């Protein structure tokens, strides 16, 4: 082999060597590849999206979707094995945990909106819902205006909390708003008569009711206070990670595998008590999944 040919082959090999790792290289993917693990942020009581089973293991609809994404990451990085580590988050800590790189995927029931997109990235929506009100079964409350001068609880760091605060102020309703650290505490306040209602995403309220010892003592009322597109969060510093996440979500949706996962958690009996939420896929999500994208209207 003459020197010119050898030099050309060496340049080609060098270019290939430089190009190969950059195909799926980025700050988050590099960290995952070097550590051999992917960190999932989960919740302890966001039924059926992300919660803990009787053995304190994270389970749920969003968890199942994230495990599919984790497998896509493993495959793209060419890893033989990828360990999964879970970090339990709260509504107040989840945004910072993702933005600061403490978790790679946040897998629960987080609303994708413009304010949050300044700090983090979102996958295509896996659920579309809206905020309603949890009240006691015998309560006369039917909608927002019935809370005039009453007490409403909502979870700190959530969009329903912001929405009820703004609605009370703008309409001069005089609602006493109590911030609670988590969804379960909000439900307990309603059960004990410490609050007249708890405002949160309708689907979460249905899940919370199903997990209570006496679900027939609670009900969900009202028109939607908000419209919420829920999505998996991840750091916005790694466009290649977003490419993998969006690609896998699109595959799951178009293959209808995502629909099967949805029905597993919303139409079939689920832990811990074997009750079914009996929530068929709503028309908003069905329409959105016809042409799946990460675009949302807010």
Secondary structure by P-SEA (a helix, b strand, c coil): ccaaaaaaaaaaaaaaaaaaaaccccaaaaaaaaacbbbbbbbccccccbbbccccccccaaaaaaaaaaaaaaaaacccbbbbbbbbbccccaaaaaaaccccccccccccccccccccccccccbbbbbbbbbccccccccccccccbbbbbbcccaaaaaaaaaaaaaccccbbbbbccaaaaaaaaaacccccccccaaaaaaaaaacccccccccccccccccbbbbbcccccaaaaaaaaaaaaaaaaaaaaaaaaaaccccccccccccccccccaaaaaaaccccccccc
